[in-house]
Amino acid sequence: MSEGDLAGISSMNFETSDEQSLILKQVDRACKELRPVEDKFYLSHKYNDQTNGILGQAHVLGMPISSDYGDGQGVDLLTYALALERLGREGGGVRTFVSVQTSLTMMPIERWGTPEQKSRYLEPGTKGEKLYAFGLTEPGAGSDPSSMRTDFEERGGNFVLNGQKTWISNGSVAHTVIVFARPKSPSGGAGGICAFLVDRDSEGFPSRTSWGSSPLTPVRSTLTTASCRRTASSGRAGRAFRWHTAH
Ligand SMILES: Cc1cc2nc3c(=O)[nH]c(=O)nc-3n(C[C@H](O)[C@H](O)[C@H](O)COP(=O)(O)OP(=O)(O)OC[C@H]3O[C@@H](n4cnc5c(N)ncnc54)[C@H](O)[C@@H]3O)c2cc1C
């Protein structure tokens, strides 16, 4: 590499704008408030049930979500990434809690959800009143989620899901989990995979869940059956795998 090539690198701008600095100061204040609470719960091996309240009040959970919904702040992705970097200093569990709640679940709902789903899930999610998780990985399907075995079928106007999921962060506390499943009668490859918004109070969910003392660390959840109400479709059936990989 010549010196000329390196000249461009040295001119990269790592400064934050005034607006970004204000937002990051707000995140920093929330982290300082969270630190002693997180320490206390972590050391006593108990679930820290105050994280969502503290971060919700500091407007952290709705950062990348449009201000049309609840406490959405509409910040750009770079600022959101910088905020996650700061949150990560409080521990991987705290950062994972936030990124799963926002970019893994609320962002797809905002992008692909129906108007009903958006108002139902984004309003309380941005305020930390409802918690969400993302159920893709299975004991036998990690790096290659297209080999997932969880399936779904339509029965009496509902969808019935059967299968096992594992490593689902926030899984022990989530009110709703986005669960990926393939049609029971296979339509080939990853083509038929759909994503379902499964509420915790759905029949049969979770039939068995085991987790560590803190839900801020990933949990192992077993989903054997769950049914979910059929609502207006948020996209063409079978496109979920495409949006998962795009995400
Ligand atoms: C902290 C944490 C949080 C998580 N949270 C969630 C969550 O919220 N929701 C969710 O759905 N999942 C979650 N996961 C699961 C995560 O997405 C999977 O662990 C990941 O997809 C890898 O799958 P695996 O662990 O089964 O590893 P495997 O797929 O068994 O892979 C093991 C190793 O083999 C390598 N490997 C695999 N295939 C190939 C190949 N073809 N060529 C070369 N190398 C290969 C991999 O790189 C890896 O090093 C979480 C995992 C962790 C660790």
The ligand as an SDF file (V2000), in Angstrom:
LIG
                    3D

 53 58  0  0  0  0  0  0  0  0999 V2000
  -24.6250  -14.3650   23.1690 C   0  0  0  0  0  0  0  0  0  0  0  0
  -25.5260  -15.0120   22.1590 C   0  0  0  0  0  0  0  0  0  0  0  0
  -26.8080  -14.5110   21.9660 C   0  0  0  0  0  0  0  0  0  0  0  0
  -27.6480  -15.0960   21.0140 C   0  0  0  0  0  0  0  0  0  0  0  0
  -28.9190  -14.6040   20.8570 N   0  0  0  0  0  0  0  0  0  0  0  0
  -29.7310  -15.1720   19.9410 C   0  0  0  0  0  0  0  0  0  0  0  0
  -31.0810  -14.6870   19.7630 C   0  0  0  0  0  0  0  0  0  0  0  0
  -31.5300  -13.7530   20.4270 O   0  0  0  0  0  0  0  0  0  0  0  0
  -31.8630  -15.2940   18.8310 N   0  0  0  0  0  0  0  0  0  0  0  0
  -31.4140  -16.3400   18.0640 C   0  0  0  0  0  0  0  0  0  0  0  0
  -32.1880  -16.8250   17.2410 O   0  0  0  0  0  0  0  0  0  0  0  0
  -30.1500  -16.8190   18.2210 N   0  0  0  0  0  0  0  0  0  0  0  0
  -29.3060  -16.2720   19.1300 C   0  0  0  0  0  0  0  0  0  0  0  0
  -28.0230  -16.7540   19.3150 N   0  0  0  0  0  0  0  0  0  0  0  0
  -27.5850  -17.8930   18.5060 C   0  0  0  0  0  0  0  0  0  0  0  0
  -26.5680  -17.5180   17.4330 C   0  0  0  0  0  0  0  0  0  0  0  0
  -27.1480  -16.7750   16.4180 O   0  0  0  0  0  0  0  0  0  0  0  0
  -25.9390  -18.8370   16.9920 C   0  0  0  0  0  0  0  0  0  0  0  0
  -25.1140  -19.2380   18.0600 O   0  0  0  0  0  0  0  0  0  0  0  0
  -25.1760  -18.7040   15.7420 C   0  0  0  0  0  0  0  0  0  0  0  0
  -26.0700  -18.6050   14.6530 O   0  0  0  0  0  0  0  0  0  0  0  0
  -24.1980  -19.8760   15.5390 C   0  0  0  0  0  0  0  0  0  0  0  0
  -24.8680  -21.0850   15.6460 O   0  0  0  0  0  0  0  0  0  0  0  0
  -24.2940  -22.2700   16.5590 P   0  0  0  0  0  0  0  0  0  0  0  0
  -23.9810  -21.7120   17.9210 O   0  0  0  0  0  0  0  0  0  0  0  0
  -25.2450  -23.4170   16.4670 O   0  0  0  0  0  0  0  0  0  0  0  0
  -22.9100  -22.6590   15.9170 O   0  0  0  0  0  0  0  0  0  0  0  0
  -22.6670  -23.6750   14.7040 P   0  0  0  0  0  0  0  0  0  0  0  0
  -23.5900  -23.3570   13.5720 O   0  0  0  0  0  0  0  0  0  0  0  0
  -22.6890  -25.0690   15.2510 O   0  0  0  0  0  0  0  0  0  0  0  0
  -21.1990  -23.2960   14.3010 O   0  0  0  0  0  0  0  0  0  0  0  0
  -20.0670  -23.6860   15.1030 C   0  0  0  0  0  0  0  0  0  0  0  0
  -18.8050  -23.1710   14.4450 C   0  0  0  0  0  0  0  0  0  0  0  0
  -18.6570  -23.7310   13.1260 O   0  0  0  0  0  0  0  0  0  0  0  0
  -18.4920  -22.7070   12.1690 C   0  0  0  0  0  0  0  0  0  0  0  0
  -19.2040  -23.0810   10.9310 N   0  0  0  0  0  0  0  0  0  0  0  0
  -20.5020  -23.4100   10.8210 C   0  0  0  0  0  0  0  0  0  0  0  0
  -20.8010  -23.7060    9.5430 N   0  0  0  0  0  0  0  0  0  0  0  0
  -19.6800  -23.5290    8.8330 C   0  0  0  0  0  0  0  0  0  0  0  0
  -19.3410  -23.6780    7.4550 C   0  0  0  0  0  0  0  0  0  0  0  0
  -20.2450  -24.0470    6.5470 N   0  0  0  0  0  0  0  0  0  0  0  0
  -18.0700  -23.4040    7.0830 N   0  0  0  0  0  0  0  0  0  0  0  0
  -17.1400  -23.0340    7.9880 C   0  0  0  0  0  0  0  0  0  0  0  0
  -17.3870  -22.8770    9.3050 N   0  0  0  0  0  0  0  0  0  0  0  0
  -18.6340  -23.1230    9.7320 C   0  0  0  0  0  0  0  0  0  0  0  0
  -19.1110  -21.4490   12.7940 C   0  0  0  0  0  0  0  0  0  0  0  0
  -18.5140  -20.2530   12.2930 O   0  0  0  0  0  0  0  0  0  0  0  0
  -18.7640  -21.6450   14.2710 C   0  0  0  0  0  0  0  0  0  0  0  0
  -17.4570  -21.2010   14.5540 O   0  0  0  0  0  0  0  0  0  0  0  0
  -27.1840  -16.2040   20.2630 C   0  0  0  0  0  0  0  0  0  0  0  0
  -25.8940  -16.6980   20.4760 C   0  0  0  0  0  0  0  0  0  0  0  0
  -25.0860  -16.1320   21.4150 C   0  0  0  0  0  0  0  0  0  0  0  0
  -23.6970  -16.6930   21.6320 C   0  0  0  0  0  0  0  0  0  0  0  0
  1  2  1  0
  2  3  1  0
  2 52  2  0
  3  4  2  0
  4  5  1  0
  4 50  1  0
  5  6  2  0
  6  7  1  0
  6 13  1  0
  7  8  2  0
  7  9  1  0
  9 10  1  0
 10 11  2  0
 10 12  1  0
 12 13  2  0
 13 14  1  0
 14 15  1  0
 14 50  1  0
 15 16  1  0
 16 17  1  0
 16 18  1  0
 18 19  1  0
 18 20  1  0
 20 21  1  0
 20 22  1  0
 22 23  1  0
 23 24  1  0
 24 25  2  0
 24 26  1  0
 24 27  1  0
 27 28  1  0
 28 29  2  0
 28 30  1  0
 28 31  1  0
 31 32  1  0
 32 33  1  0
 33 34  1  0
 33 48  1  0
 34 35  1  0
 35 36  1  0
 35 46  1  0
 36 37  1  0
 36 45  1  0
 37 38  2  0
 38 39  1  0
 39 40  1  0
 39 45  2  0
 40 41  1  0
 40 42  2  0
 42 43  1  0
 43 44  2  0
 44 45  1  0
 46 47  1  0
 46 48  1  0
 48 49  1  0
 50 51  2  0
 51 52  1  0
 52 53  1  0
M  END
$$$$
